[in-house]
Structures are given as structure tokens and as C-alpha cells.
Amino acid sequence: MSEFTEMNPKSDKQKKSVLRTLNKAMKSAVEGVNFNLGNLVRQIPFIFFIALLTILYIANTYYAEKTIREINQTKKELKDLRAEYIYTKSELMFSSRQSEISRLVSDLEIKESKVPPRKIVVSKRKNISQ
């Protein structure tokens, strides 16, 4: 029994020592979290710099998304314009055929020539007056 009573005070001392150590550790951790006004004032430019970088990052993201939307819109317009170009070109090819032209001008009493065109060749002459 005497051994037990002797161990008991040692264990109390050990517990108190451990509690003191934990108390000191917690106190230093809490004190480390507290900001000193001088330290806070010195960190204000860095805080503003981080805030500026954050704002620039967000603005860049919005700009990139806007640019992507504009690119997609332009691709859609290009696709529509290409289809319109092909359609207009095919209409022009059809309406410029000789048979279509003769049909369109038949009301004006203009008739199609049955004689094929001939090529006129002009020979160059030397100027003798010099």
C-alpha cells in the first residue's frame, strides 16, 4: 500500500506537469493567432495585393467566358452565312444558264442568235509616218 501512495503523488505531479505543458502550448498557439496591430499594419499592402490579384483573376475568368461566347456566336453566324452563300451561288448559276436567260427575255421579244460568235483578229501594223 505504501508503494501505491508513493506513486500517487508522482502521478499527480506528472499530470500537473503535463497539464502545465499543454496549457503553455495552448497559450502560445492562441497568442500566435492574435494579431499585433503593428504586424497587421505592416501586412496591409500584401493583403491589398492579394485582393487585387483575386479581382484580376475573377475579371480574367469573366473575360475568357465572354470571349468564348463571342467565338461561338461568330462560328454560328459564319455557318449561316456560308449556307446563304452556297444557296445564292447556286441560284446565280441556275439563273445565268443560257436557257433561263432566253426564257426570261422572251417577253421582251429578244431572240437567241442561232449563229455562233466569230473571233475577230486584228493584225498590228507598223506606223510608217515616222
GUTIVEX-685833 format. One record per residue: residue in one letter; x, y, z negated of N, C-alpha, C in turn. Coordinates in Angstrom, 3 decimals. Example, Ala and Ser with C-alpha at 12.3 -4.5 7.8 and 13.67 -1.06 7.14 Angstrom:
// residues 2
A; 13.190; -5.690; -7.800; 12.300; -4.500; -7.800; 13.200; -3.300; -7.800
S; 12.850; -2.250; -7.080; 13.670; -1.060; -7.140; 12.900; 0.030; -7.870
// end
This chain:
// residues 130
M; 0.803; -1.172; 0.000; 0.000; 0.000; 0.000; 0.853; 1.246; 0.000
S; 1.965; 1.201; -0.633; 2.840; 2.347; -0.670; 3.376; 2.667; 0.711
E; 3.564; 1.652; 1.476; 4.011; 1.887; 2.843; 2.952; 2.640; 3.633
F; 1.701; 2.317; 3.366; 0.615; 2.950; 4.088; 0.495; 4.423; 3.722
T; 0.672; 4.760; 2.467; 0.584; 6.145; 2.033; 1.760; 6.937; 2.546
E; 2.904; 6.282; 2.659; 4.056; 6.984; 3.195; 3.897; 7.252; 4.685
M; 3.301; 6.352; 5.381; 3.106; 6.538; 6.817; 2.040; 7.582; 7.078
N; 1.102; 7.648; 6.223; 0.010; 8.573; 6.427; 0.487; 10.020; 6.473
P; 1.342; 10.480; 5.532; 1.838; 11.849; 5.652; 2.679; 12.058; 6.901
K; 3.456; 11.067; 7.295; 4.244; 11.205; 8.517; 3.330; 11.322; 9.727
S; 2.297; 10.526; 9.752; 1.394; 10.580; 10.890; 0.662; 11.919; 10.906
D; 0.324; 12.476; 9.735; -0.289; 13.803; 9.677; 0.679; 14.853; 10.191
K; 1.943; 14.720; 9.802; 2.954; 15.663; 10.280; 3.120; 15.532; 11.790
Q; 3.118; 14.319; 12.264; 3.247; 14.107; 13.701; 2.049; 14.685; 14.442
K; 0.849; 14.482; 13.870; -0.358; 15.017; 14.508; -0.311; 16.538; 14.534
K; 0.093; 17.129; 13.436; 0.177; 18.589; 13.378; 1.220; 19.107; 14.354
S; 2.330; 18.406; 14.448; 3.383; 18.813; 15.373; 2.874; 18.747; 16.826
V; 2.170; 17.671; 17.132; 1.617; 17.520; 18.480; 0.583; 18.609; 18.739
L; -0.273; 18.872; 17.759; -1.293; 19.914; 17.914; -0.655; 21.282; 18.088
R; 0.407; 21.555; 17.342; 1.102; 22.833; 17.496; 1.693; 22.957; 18.904
T; 2.292; 21.880; 19.364; 2.879; 21.889; 20.705; 1.802; 22.118; 21.760
L; 0.686; 21.413; 21.623; -0.422; 21.613; 22.563; -0.971; 23.029; 22.478
N; -1.059; 23.548; 21.263; -1.554; 24.908; 21.059; -0.643; 25.918; 21.738
K; 0.666; 25.711; 21.587; 1.631; 26.617; 22.224; 1.528; 26.518; 23.751
A; 1.379; 25.298; 24.250; 1.262; 25.108; 25.697; 0.002; 25.777; 26.235
M; -1.117; 25.605; 25.539; -2.372; 26.228; 25.969; -2.266; 27.755; 25.898
K; -1.634; 28.243; 24.844; -1.483; 29.684; 24.685; -0.628; 30.264; 25.805
S; 0.460; 29.579; 26.152; 1.321; 30.088; 27.219; 0.609; 29.997; 28.565
A; -0.213; 28.971; 28.754; -0.965; 28.845; 30.007; -1.993; 29.968; 30.120
V; -2.682; 30.252; 29.027; -3.686; 31.326; 29.037; -3.005; 32.671; 29.207
E; -1.889; 32.869; 28.576; -1.176; 34.132; 28.715; -0.632; 34.294; 30.135
G; -0.289; 33.201; 30.769; 0.191; 33.264; 32.144; -0.909; 33.662; 33.109
V; -2.153; 33.325; 32.765; -3.278; 33.662; 33.623; -3.623; 35.142; 33.480
N; -3.465; 35.673; 32.318; -3.773; 37.087; 32.109; -2.830; 37.942; 32.937
F; -3.394; 38.937; 33.598; -2.588; 39.816; 34.422; -2.197; 41.039; 33.624
N; -0.970; 41.352; 33.746; -0.481; 42.581; 33.163; -0.834; 43.693; 34.152
L; -1.251; 44.838; 33.675; -1.676; 45.923; 34.549; -0.539; 46.364; 35.464
G; 0.658; 46.380; 34.971; 1.810; 46.755; 35.795; 2.041; 45.762; 36.923
N; 1.923; 44.488; 36.607; 2.087; 43.463; 37.644; 0.973; 43.552; 38.683
L; -0.223; 43.824; 38.220; -1.353; 43.937; 39.138; -1.170; 45.119; 40.093
V; -0.701; 46.243; 39.571; -0.478; 47.426; 40.413; 0.612; 47.147; 41.443
R; 1.632; 46.405; 41.049; 2.701; 46.082; 41.997; 2.211; 45.139; 43.105
Q; 1.203; 44.335; 42.825; 0.706; 43.357; 43.794; -0.367; 43.921; 44.727
I; -0.843; 45.146; 44.482; -1.916; 45.724; 45.307; -1.542; 45.798; 46.783
P; -0.355; 46.231; 47.177; -0.042; 46.230; 48.615; -0.104; 44.831; 49.241
F; 0.342; 43.828; 48.510; 0.281; 42.463; 49.026; -1.169; 42.000; 49.162
I; -1.994; 42.357; 48.189; -3.414; 41.997; 48.244; -4.070; 42.662; 49.449
F; -3.766; 43.938; 49.684; -4.315; 44.627; 50.863; -3.811; 43.986; 52.154
F; -2.569; 43.571; 52.170; -2.010; 42.913; 53.348; -2.748; 41.600; 53.637
I; -2.976; 40.812; 52.604; -3.711; 39.552; 52.767; -5.139; 39.835; 53.237
A; -5.779; 40.877; 52.679; -7.135; 41.233; 53.108; -7.139; 41.661; 54.571
L; -6.147; 42.436; 54.981; -6.051; 42.866; 56.379; -5.869; 41.662; 57.310
L; -4.994; 40.735; 56.918; -4.804; 39.531; 57.731; -6.095; 38.721; 57.839
T; -6.838; 38.652; 56.753; -8.112; 37.921; 56.771; -9.101; 38.581; 57.711
I; -9.193; 39.903; 57.650; -10.110; 40.631; 58.534; -9.690; 40.460; 59.989
L; -8.392; 40.538; 60.269; -7.909; 40.335; 61.639; -8.192; 38.918; 62.133
Y; -8.050; 37.949; 61.266; -8.324; 36.565; 61.633; -9.801; 36.387; 61.994
I; -10.684; 36.957; 61.192; -12.120; 36.859; 61.459; -12.458; 37.591; 62.755
A; -11.897; 38.785; 62.951; -12.159; 39.547; 64.175; -11.657; 38.802; 65.399
N; -10.495; 38.177; 65.292; -9.950; 37.408; 66.405; -10.850; 36.223; 66.747
T; -11.405; 35.578; 65.739; -12.316; 34.463; 65.973; -13.565; 34.934; 66.712
Y; -14.146; 36.059; 66.277; -15.322; 36.597; 66.962; -14.982; 36.992; 68.395
Y; -13.832; 37.583; 68.601; -13.422; 37.989; 69.952; -13.254; 36.770; 70.856
A; -12.647; 35.715; 70.323; -12.451; 34.495; 71.115; -13.794; 33.871; 71.481
E; -14.728; 33.831; 70.537; -16.044; 33.268; 70.828; -16.777; 34.112; 71.862
K; -16.660; 35.423; 71.768; -17.299; 36.311; 72.741; -16.699; 36.094; 74.131
T; -15.387; 35.956; 74.190; -14.713; 35.726; 75.467; -15.149; 34.391; 76.075
I; -15.289; 33.368; 75.265; -15.729; 32.065; 75.760; -17.150; 32.164; 76.307
R; -18.021; 32.895; 75.604; -19.387; 33.080; 76.106; -19.380; 33.821; 77.439
E; -18.552; 34.845; 77.562; -18.466; 35.596; 78.822; -17.933; 34.709; 79.949
I; -16.953; 33.879; 79.661; -16.405; 32.974; 80.675; -17.480; 32.000; 81.146
N; -18.234; 31.443; 80.207; -19.303; 30.517; 80.577; -20.368; 31.211; 81.416
Q; -20.707; 32.456; 81.052; -21.690; 33.223; 81.820; -21.164; 33.496; 83.225
T; -19.900; 33.846; 83.339; -19.301; 34.117; 84.648; -19.259; 32.853; 85.503
K; -18.963; 31.706; 84.891; -18.969; 30.444; 85.632; -20.366; 30.143; 86.169
K; -21.372; 30.410; 85.350; -22.752; 30.175; 85.782; -23.112; 31.095; 86.947
E; -22.744; 32.378; 86.843; -23.012; 33.323; 87.931; -22.267; 32.914; 89.205
L; -21.020; 32.471; 89.061; -20.239; 32.043; 90.214; -20.900; 30.847; 90.904
K; -21.396; 29.917; 90.121; -22.075; 28.751; 90.679; -23.322; 29.186; 91.457
D; -24.101; 30.113; 90.874; -25.301; 30.614; 91.554; -24.935; 31.365; 92.830
L; -23.909; 32.213; 92.762; -23.501; 32.977; 93.950; -22.949; 32.061; 95.042
R; -22.243; 31.014; 94.663; -21.724; 30.069; 95.651; -22.874; 29.354; 96.358
A; -23.900; 28.962; 95.602; -25.066; 28.316; 96.210; -25.780; 29.284; 97.151
E; -25.914; 30.542; 96.725; -26.545; 31.550; 97.583; -25.720; 31.788; 98.848
Y; -24.406; 31.801; 98.726; -23.526; 31.982; 99.887; -23.711; 30.849; 100.890
I; -23.722; 29.625; 100.388; -23.872; 28.475; 101.280; -25.227; 28.513; 101.982
Y; -26.284; 28.861; 101.237; -27.611; 28.945; 101.827; -27.669; 30.042; 102.896
T; -27.123; 31.217; 102.602; -27.131; 32.331; 103.551; -26.303; 31.984; 104.784
K; -25.179; 31.340; 104.592; -24.327; 30.953; 105.714; -25.039; 29.959; 106.619
S; -25.742; 29.011; 106.029; -26.463; 28.034; 106.856; -27.605; 28.700; 107.615
E; -28.284; 29.665; 106.986; -29.339; 30.412; 107.691; -28.753; 31.202; 108.859
L; -27.611; 31.842; 108.649; -26.963; 32.604; 109.708; -26.551; 31.689; 110.860
M; -25.991; 30.543; 110.529; -25.588; 29.598; 111.578; -26.796; 29.141; 112.387
F; -27.905; 28.918; 111.693; -29.105; 28.475; 112.396; -29.665; 29.593; 113.268
S; -29.735; 30.803; 112.713; -30.350; 31.905; 113.464; -29.450; 32.416; 114.585
S; -28.161; 32.109; 114.566; -27.280; 32.584; 115.633; -27.107; 31.551; 116.751
R; -27.822; 30.465; 116.678; -27.783; 29.494; 117.773; -28.450; 30.100; 119.009
Q; -27.992; 29.698; 120.141; -28.484; 30.272; 121.390; -29.981; 30.020; 121.560
S; -30.448; 28.871; 121.206; -31.866; 28.561; 121.354; -32.729; 29.427; 120.436
E; -32.244; 29.694; 119.226; -33.001; 30.550; 118.303; -33.029; 31.993; 118.796
I; -31.906; 32.462; 119.303; -31.845; 33.841; 119.808; -32.778; 33.990; 121.000
S; -32.770; 33.025; 121.909; -33.654; 33.129; 123.079; -35.117; 33.066; 122.654
R; -35.445; 32.306; 121.633; -36.814; 32.251; 121.142; -37.224; 33.579; 120.512
L; -36.298; 34.216; 119.769; -36.614; 35.482; 119.112; -36.785; 36.634; 120.101
V; -36.021; 36.638; 121.203; -36.101; 37.749; 122.160; -37.071; 37.473; 123.309
S; -37.739; 36.361; 123.267; -38.695; 36.045; 124.344; -39.853; 37.040; 124.353
D; -40.216; 37.584; 123.203; -41.295; 38.588; 123.140; -40.874; 39.896; 123.789
L; -39.597; 40.171; 123.861; -39.097; 41.417; 124.445; -38.892; 41.307; 125.963
E; -39.278; 40.182; 126.514; -39.142; 39.901; 127.939; -37.690; 39.928; 128.398
I; -36.808; 39.527; 127.532; -35.401; 39.361; 127.890; -35.207; 37.889; 128.154
K; -34.637; 37.597; 129.320; -34.472; 36.203; 129.697; -33.000; 35.812; 129.613
E; -32.823; 34.554; 129.404; -31.486; 33.989; 129.266; -30.863; 33.847; 130.663
S; -29.587; 34.187; 130.747; -28.891; 34.083; 132.021; -28.571; 32.629; 132.313
K; -28.807; 32.253; 133.546; -28.529; 30.872; 133.945; -27.133; 30.739; 134.561
V; -26.517; 31.892; 134.890; -25.183; 31.886; 135.485; -24.162; 31.964; 134.349
P; -23.215; 31.056; 134.344; -22.213; 31.106; 133.277; -21.308; 32.332; 133.441
P; -20.782; 32.827; 132.384; -19.912; 34.003; 132.476; -18.606; 33.663; 133.190
R; -18.044; 34.694; 133.834; -16.767; 34.502; 134.521; -15.729; 35.400; 133.883
K; -14.523; 34.952; 133.933; -13.410; 35.696; 133.351; -12.848; 36.629; 134.412
I; -12.662; 37.889; 134.025; -12.101; 38.888; 134.934; -10.649; 39.075; 134.552
V; -9.777; 38.910; 135.529; -8.341; 39.043; 135.293; -7.876; 40.294; 136.011
V; -7.204; 41.197; 135.286; -6.666; 42.420; 135.862; -5.154; 42.300; 135.856
S; -4.577; 42.463; 137.031; -3.120; 42.388; 137.083; -2.530; 43.752; 136.807
K; -1.402; 43.785; 136.190; -0.749; 45.057; 135.885; 0.018; 45.548; 137.092
R; -0.125; 46.841; 137.352; 0.617; 47.425; 138.468; 1.659; 48.362; 137.912
K; 2.738; 48.451; 138.621; 3.779; 49.379; 138.217; 3.369; 50.775; 138.632
N; 3.726; 51.718; 137.797; 3.402; 53.096; 138.093; 4.504; 53.636; 139.014
I; 4.164; 53.951; 140.248; 5.127; 54.356; 141.260; 5.352; 55.865; 141.222
S; 4.519; 56.593; 140.636; 4.618; 58.059; 140.672; 5.865; 58.561; 139.958
Q; 6.511; 57.799; 139.205; 7.708; 58.297; 138.507; 8.875; 58.213; 139.355
// end
